[in-house]
Amino acid sequence: MSRKSSKRRFTLIELLVVIAIIAILASLLLPALRSAREAVKGIDCVSNQRQVMISYIQYSDDFNDYVPGYQFRRTWAEWPWCVYFIGWKNSDPWPGSSGPDYLKNRTVVRCPYFPPTKAILESDSGPAWYTYGVLGTYGTVNGIDLSKAGRGFYESNGSWGGHSWNMKKIPSPEKIPWIADSATGGASLQQSDMFSVSSTWPAGGYAVMTRHNERANVTFVDGHVDSFKGPELKSGAGIGRYYTGQGGKR
């Protein structure tokens, strides 16, 4: 005599209910996972900025307290701040030239929010400019006069050549933002090698960006790193404008 199976099979309705529950749980968990992933990038960004700041300190120790500004220009070319820290020649930094190498891992000059760029720092153009921003304001910053801490120079033809800083002459270093999450551009924002603290928006932008869950990481001259929400940038770092994480201007 045959016996009926005691195993109970799910009905179609029960299967649909299970699938619906899984979908609801996934919709609840995915934003949390995405937020956690962004938080990790923010932590990595802080680590990157600290390494860059250490390279500035090492450079200043080797060059009588002076460090380069956000960029230097010559009649035939211009290049961003970072080329001075990766072993390129001190005066005319072209790939393959000799010089102190303060940054063994070149990717730390770029925020992990952006995909890695293979060509970064392989030349003095293009991706070499897509780095963290360095302070590009030479007057008053966060209520502090920096005019005696820096020195600009001009080409023989009268055009602007660049700027250098004496780190030990910067007053209140704990209040002066030096390295930051930055951006420039129009509809397609990319990292910028400099940022301005001005509240006005010039062509190109060149501003801090709150790309980490609407927060921006900022490293100060004394070496400490703070994370600011957009509205906190003015009071906390003297930064008058910024891009939101979605690219809006504030």
Sequence and secondary structure as in RCSB ss.txt:
>XXXX:A:sequence
MSRKSSKRRFTLIELLVVIAIIAILASLLLPALRSAREAVKGIDCVSNQRQVMISYIQYSDDFNDYVPGYQFRRT
WAEWPWCVYFIGWKNSDPWPGSSGPDYLKNRTVVRCPYFPPTKAILESDSGPAWYTYGVLGTYGTVNGIDLSKAG
RGFYESNGSWGGHSWNMKKIPSPEKIPWIADSATGGASLQQSDMFSVSSTWPAGGYAVMTRHNERANVTFVDGHV
DSFKGPELKSGAGIGRYYTGQGGKR
>XXXX:A:secstr
           HHHHHHHHHHHHHHHHHHHHHHHHHHHHHHHHHHHHHHHHHHHHHHHHHHHTTTEEEEEEEEET
TEEEEGGGGGBT  SSS  TT    B  SSGGGGS TTS   TTTTSSSSGGGG S EEE   SEETTEE TTTE
EEEE TTS EEEEEEEGGG SSGGG EEEE EEB SSS B  SEE   SS  TT  EEE TTTSEEEEEETTS E
EEEETTHHHHHH    EE TTS B 
